[in-house]
Amino acid sequence: MIGIDIGGANLKVVDKNGVHVIYCPLWRGASLAGLLGRFAGKENAAVVMSGELADCFSDKIEGINWITGEVKKVFPGAIFYGTDGRFHKTPVPTLASANWLACADYLQEKFSSSILVDMGSTTTDIIPLNSFPDLLGLSDLKRLKKGYLLYTGILRTPVAAISKKVHLFGQEIPLSSEFFAQSADVHLILGDIGVEEYNCDTPDGGDKSIQSSLKRVSRMVCADLSETGEDAARSIAVQIRDSQKDDILNAINLIREQSGLREIIAAGIGAPYICSISGATNFCDLIGRNSDALPAFAVKEVAERTESS
């Protein structure tokens, strides 16, 4: 059994050879079946998805139908995990954005006293693990309302969605609402990620060097890097990161108050950052790089557990 997590921007696969994270922008017509072809073999696949929300689809069910169809071209016997906590062989509405629930299903017994914070490229899931039945049936809309889903990530979040202003040159300056820079630029400048972890397109199509990220961040105040200087550009990055940190910690504290849970386990490519700001335990220390693709790993584990029971 291999585990597959299909997002709108990334395809994650866990198999006997390890973890594979592949940039797969569905809204640009990425060939999902083509990318999955390299994993075809004797093993079957357990699948979760969130890519059905990509705006290349007219609605979620169209996305679900397309994704399941692409997967079945490569894995005819694939099974798909839904927000009802069950596996399905056909496209049904409950398959929409069930990747987070597969994680909770896998973790519910051993970590029932913890909150899972899974920070990926685009979103951060904040999931209390003390009552799995209460999580069943939650859509992303319901999770947004409850505070279980925070639309901020380590790579793909536009800076303009994180903060509206910065303090620079002794005064408060509004930020441009243009897509000049994203969270990957901020975290690269400040050393939270390396160049190799900048696993998405840049806003301007340029390279992924620190110098280019400084230029992109400077554009957020409608300036060239020559106008702001590197120190001011870094100051902008620090303030953006602080705003994102405040949003994440406020969301974590809300779930702590609601659930009564105190311990935090962090997963996803943003786990080191979550640990640095919250004191969380890095799940990578327990399951290695599988933590970077936790939904893919979790759905594989849940499927194998289900088969053996």
N, C-alpha and C positions, 0 to 999 in steps of 0.2 A: 504494500500500500504506500502510495506517495500522497503528500498533502499539497494542496494548491490553494492559494489566496489570490483572487483576481480583483485588483483595485482599478480605479480609473486611470491611474498613472503608472502603477507598478504591478508586475506579476512576480509572485513569490512562490517558490517550489522547495519543498523539503523532501529529499529522497535519500537513498542509502549512501550517496556520494556527498551529502551535506546540504547546505543552504544556497539557494540561487535567487538573487534579486535582480530582476530584469526590467529596465525602463520600458513601459508599454502604454503609451498615451492613446487610449481608446478613441478619444475625441478627434484624433488625427488619423484614424483608420488603421491603427496598428493591427498586424495580422496575429491574432491570438492563437489560432490553430497552428500557424507557422512557427511561432515561438515555442509552443508546447511540443511541437514535433520532436524536438531533440530529447524529450523525456519519454517518448513512446517506448513501450516494451511489454514485458509480461505482467507487470504490476498494474493493479487498478488504481484509480484516483479518488480521493475524498476531497471535496471542493467547497470553499466558501467564497463569497463575492461581496463587493461593494461597488464595483464598476458599473452596475446598472444605472447609477445616478448620473453618469457622464452625459453631457448635454448633446451628444450626437444621437441619443435616443429620444423619441417623442415622449416616452414615459418609462417607468421602471419595468413594467412587464415586457415591453419591447426589448429592453436591455437584458432582462433575465432570459428571454427566449433566445436572443442572439448569443449570449455568453454560454448557455448550456449547449446550444447547437455547435459552437466552435469547440468546446471541450469534448463533446461526443464524437467529433470527427477524429480525434486522437485517442480518446478513451471511451469506447462505446458503452462500457459498463460503469461509468463514473457515477458516484453518489454525491448528492449536494445537501449540505447542512442548512437548516432553516431556523428562523427565529422561534419556531415551536419546539426547538430542541430535538428535532428528528431529522433523519436522512430521507431524501427523496430522489427518485430516479427521473422525474419529469419536471419541467419548469412550472413552478407555482409561486404565487406572490410572496410567500413566507421566506423565500430564498434571499430577498432583498436585504443587504447589509446585515448578514448574520455572522460575520467574521468575529466580531467582538464576543458574541455569545458562545462560540466554540471555545474561545479562550477561557471564559468563565466556567464552562462545562468541564473542561480539562482540569482547572485549578480548584474547583469548588470544595473538594474533600480535604486536600492537604493545606489549603490556604484560606480557610473559611473565616479567619480572623483578620484578613488583610483587604486592602484596596489595591486593585491592579491599576496602574497608570501606564498605558501603552502609547508612547509617543512615536508617531510615524512621520512620514514626509509632509503630510497634509493635515492630519487631525490628531487629537489626543483623546483616547478613551479613558474614562475614570469610572471604574466598575467595582462596586462593593461586592465581595464574594461570600457574604454571610447568609444569603438567602437566594439561592439559584431560582426557585420557582417564581419569585417576584420579578425576575428578569425576562421571563418567557413572554413573547409577543410584543416586545418593545420595538417600535420602529425608530428610525433615526430622528424623526420629528419628536416623538415622545422622549427620546433620550436627550435631545437638545433642551426640552422643557424641564427635565428632571436634573439637568446638569451632568449627565453621564457622558456627554459628547461635547467636546470643545473643538471648534474648528480653527485650530492653530497647530502648526507642525514645525518640524526642525528644518525643512527645506523649502516647501512650495507656498508658504503663506505670504501674500503681498505685504510689504511693509506698511502700506497705507491702511491695511486691515488691522494692524497691531497698534498703531499709535497715530494720533492726529497732529502732534506738535512735539518740538524739542526745544531745549534751552541751548542757545548757541550765541557766541559773541555778546554775552551779557543780556540777551533778551529772548523772549519766547517767539519761536518761528513756526508757523503752520507747515505741515508736510504736504507735498503734492499728492493728489489722489491718483496719479498715473502709476502704471505698473513698471516703475523704473528699477526697483530692487525687491528682493524677497528674503525670507528668513534665512535661507542658505547663505546669502551674502553676509548677513549679520554674524551668523555663527562661524563662518569661515574666517572672517576678519578677527574675531575674538578667540579663535582657537578651539571652539567647541566641536568642530568637525574638521576633517582634513580634506584636501582637494579630491581625494579618491572617494570620499563620502558625499560629495556634491553630485548626487546621482539623479540629476534632472536638468532640463534645459535652463539656460540663463535667460533673464527677462529680455536682454538685448541681443541674444544670439552670440554674444562674445565668449571669451574664454573664462575659465574658472580659477583664475589666479587671485590672490589677495588684492593685488593692485587693481584689477578690473572690478572686484567687489567694492573697493573703496570708491572707485569712480561711479559705480551704480548707486551707492548709498548717498554720495554727494548730490546726485541728481534729485534726490528726494527733497532737497531744499532749492531745487531749480538752479543748481550751480555745477560748474566743473570742479574737478579735484584741485585744479590750480587756484581756484577761488577760495575754497574752504581750507585747503591744506590737509595733510594726513591726520594730524592730531584732532582737528575738528570733525573729520569724517569718522574717526574712531569713536569720538564722543557721541556722534549720532548713533552709531552701532550699539554702543553701551546703553544708551537710553531706550532704544528699540528693544533690546534684549531685556532690560528691566521691566518694560511694559508687558512683554510677553510672559515674563516670570511672574509678575503680579497676577495676570489673568489666570495662569495655571495654578498658582498657590491658592488663590481665592476659590477656584473651582474645587480643588482638593479639600480645602477646609470645609466647604459646603457639604461635601459628601461625608466627611468625617463627622460633622454635626448630625447629619441625617441618619447615619448608620451606626454611630457609636464606635466605629473602628478607628484604630490609630496607626497600625502598621501599614507600610506601603511597599509594594514590590513594583519595580519599574521594568518595562520591556520595550522593544522596538528600537529603531536606530537612534532615537532620542533618549534612550535609557541613561547613558552616562550624564547627560545634562539634567534629567529629572533627579537623579541621585545627588548631583551637586547642589541643587536648589532646595531639596526637600528632605535629604537624609534617608531616602528610600534604599532598600536592598536591590541591587542589580540582579535581575533574574538570569542574566548572562552567566553569573557566577555559579548558577545551579544547572543550567542546561546548555551552556556554551552559546555558540552563534545562532542556535535555533531561536534564541530570544529575539533576534533581529526580524524573524519571520514567524512570530508566535502564532498567529491565526492558522498558517499553513501547517506548522508543527502540531498545534492543538487539534485541528480537525482530523489529522492522521491518527493521533493518539486516541481520540474519541471513537473514531471509526473502528480501530483495532480492538478497543475495549468493548464496543458494541458487538462485534463479530464473535468475540470470545465468551460473551455472557450468555 
